[in-house]
């Protein structure tokens, strides 16, 4: 997938000639600039529908006076394990910016400054010349996006070491009174190896634009797992948020991106995504539809 945007001025980036890289192999970089390589500028964004996944888009701007054809793209950073490059067939006209979708691997959480030297590895093809691979340093904005993703991934990895927090797909409904609400369970469970671990607190729950998520019983915090407890189940309710206007119903891009906000002992609060499976999504869509129609499921 690629997306064309309008031109925007940017500083010319230094390009380094390197061989094609796959998976976790570190690129070999030639420090001598290639005079035949067109000047390109790269950054990283993550579109709203990709939030909660390991999909990103590398935006490439062609600041030269000649078209450029990109046939592969890959993220290269010490902050994440490398995954194979993503094949493309994208022509970038002079002054154009194109978003090239790709992915990234598991986080490397023990490395300091892991994002600082991140580059976009681009394989370029010409009509007569053989394909060549260049590394374009990411802009400061792109590095900031990667740093945010790296921090969130490492926080999730630290949480996974002591407990899982997830929404069970055992949804039932409706509630008494005919309201279009489904009932589920928020599960907190430690791995066997984490017995005697640090306490875990769920401070709040958050739904989406269309879906309300809240505890079945009011109280604060929502749940707490002490150091010697292995599991906790919290009844929750899911229903329509009440946003039934055409703009909300037709434009929601994160309908199923539900959240729990969790604190590990005295650590800062972190967000845990609770993304329902396909069957639960169909149930929730029905609840939203019936809730907006004023009916019971």
N, C-alpha and C positions, 0 to 999 in steps of 0.2 A: 504494500500500500504506500502511495506517496501523495503528498499534498503540496500544491503550488501556492505560494504566497507572493505578495508584491515585494519589490526591491526595497532594501533599507541599507543605508551606508554603514560600513564597518571597516575596521582596520584590516589590512592585508595580513593574513596568517602565514607563518613560516611553515613550509612543507618539507617533509623528510621522505626520502625514497626508502621503502622497506619491502620485503617479500610478503606474499600472501600468508596470513596467519589463520590457524584454525584452533578451536578449543582453547586450552590453557597454555599454549606455547607462547613465550614472550617474543615479540617481534624483534628482529635484528635491524637496527636503525643505522642508516648511512648519514653521517653528519653533514655531508656536502649537499647543498640545495640542488635540485634538478631544474635547470633553466627551461626545460620543456614542459614542466608541470604548471598548469594554470593556477592563479591565486584563488584560493577558496577560504571561506570562513565557516566554522561549524559551531553549533551549540546543541544542547539537549533539552527536550521538553517531554512532558508526559501528559497526554490528553486525558480529559476527565473519564471517558469510558475505559481507559487503561489503568486507572488507579486501582490498587489492590492486586495488580498483576506484575510480571517482570517484563512488560512491554514498554518500550520508550520509542521516541522518534528523534533521530539525529537530523537537525535542520542544517542544510548546506546552502550557502549563498555563493553564487558564482560572481566574483568581482572582476572577472576578466572581460575581454571584448569578443571572446569566441565561445561557442557552446561547449558544454562538457557532458559526457555520458558516463553515468555511474552504473556499474554492473554488479557491485557487491558493497556491503557496508557492515562494519563490525565495531563494537566498542572495545577499547583497550585501556584498562585501568587496573592498578594494583588493588583497588577497593572491592572488585568483584571477580569471581572466576570467569575466565573467558569461555564464550560459547562460539560455535561456528558462525562465520559471517552469513548474512542474509542476502540471497541473490536479488538483484534489482535490474531494471532496464529503464532508467530514468534519465532523460535529457534535460539539462539545466541551461536555459538561455542566459546570456549576459544580463546581470542584474536581478535574476530570479532567485528565490529561496524555495527549496523543496524539502519537505519532511519525509525522511526515509525510516520506515518502521523497522525495528530490530529488537533484540532482547539482551538480557544480562544474566549472569549466573549467580551462584551462592555468594553471600557477602564474606569478605575477609575482615573480620572484626578486630584482629590483633595488630593490624598494621596502622601506624600513625601516618597522617598525611597521605592516606591511600588514594585520595581523589586528585591531588594537586597536579599530577602529570597526565591526566586523562586525555586521550586523543580519539578522534574518529578515524578509523582505518577504512579508506575508500579505494576500491579497485576501479580504475578509469580505463575506458576503451576508446580507441580512435579508429577512424576509417582505415588507415593504412598502418598505423603503429600497433605493436603488440600491447595487450593490457598491462598496466603498471599500477602498483599499489602505493598509495601515499598516506602519510599520517598527518592529520590536521589537528593542531591543539584546540581544545574546546574553549569557548569564551568563559569569562568569569560567571556569567549567568548559568551556563550549562554545568559548570563545576558545582555551583550552588545547588542545582537540582539534584545532581548525583550525590552530593553530600547529604541532602535531606533524605534521599532514598536509602543511602548507606546507613544513616543513623536509625531510621525506622526498621530496616532489616535486622540490624544488630540488636536493637531493643527487643524485637520479636524473638530472635534466637536466644537471648538471655532469659526471656519469659518461658520459652519452650523447655529450657533446662529444668525449670522448677514446677511448671504446671501447664496444662492446656486449658484454653478458654474457648468454648465454642457453643453454637446454638444447635441443639438437637433437632433433627427434622421430624419430630413427632408432633405435628401440628393437629389440633382438634378445634372444633367450634360448632355452633356459635356460643357466645356467652348468654346467660339468662337475660331475658328481655328482648331477644331477637337481634341484638347488635351484631354487626358483621365483624367479629373479632375471632382470631385463632389463638389457641393456647400452645405454648411450647415450653422448653426447659433450657436454661442457661447452665451449662456444665462446667465446673471447675474440677480438674482432676490432676493429681501429681503422678509422675512416673514412679515406679517402685524404687528406683535409685534415689529419688528426691525426698525420702522420708526424713523428717526433722529439718526440712528446709525453711527458708524465710517465709514469713506470712505474706499473703496475697489479698489485696482488697479490690473489689470492683466498686468504683465510686459512682458511676452513672452509666446509663444506656442511652443510645441515640439512634433514632430511625433515619429515614431518608425523606426526600421531598414528598413522597406519596405514602410511605409506610410509617406508622407510629410503633415504636418498640418501648415497652415499659414493664417494670416488675408487676407481678400479679398482686403483691402485697406492698403497700407503701412503706418506706423506711430508708434510713441512711446509715451506713452504706448499703448498696444493693446486695452485696455478699462479701463475706470475709472467710478466708481459709487460713487458719492458724498454722503455726509451724509443725504441729504434730497431727494435723488432719490431712487425710488423703484425698477427699473429694467433697463436693458440695453441689447440690442441685437447686436452682432457683426458678420457680415458675414465672413465666413471662407471658405477656399478651401482645399480639400483633394485630393491627387493624389499619384502617384508612386514616391518613393524617388530616383528612378534611379538605385537602387541596384537590378540588374537582373541576377547576377551570380547564379549558382546552389547552392553554399554554403549559400548565403543569403536567397534564396527562400526556400530551404529545411531545413535550420537550425534556422529560426526565431522562438523564443519561446514567444516573447512579441509583436507580430504583432499589436495587438489592444490596447496596453497600451499607449494611447496618454495622453498628459499632458498640463496643464496650470500652470504657475508660478504666484502666487498671493501674494500680500502684504496687510495686514490689518492695515490701518493707518500707524503707525511707527514700526510695528512689523517686525521681520525678514521675508524674502520671504519664502513661503512654496509651495510645489508641490501639485496640485490637479489632480487626475487621471480622465481622460475622456474616459470611456470604452464604445464603441458603443454596441448596442443591436444586436441580431442575424441577423435581416434583414439588418441592416447597415453593418455588417461584411461581408455578402455575396456581397453587392454592392462594398465594398472596395476591396475585393479580386478580383472582376472582373476588377476594375479599375487598380489594380496592374498588373494583367495578361495582359490586353490590353495595358497598358502603356509600359510594357516590350516588347510587340509585335509591338509597334509603331502604334496602332490603336486607334480609338475613340470608346467609349461604344455604 
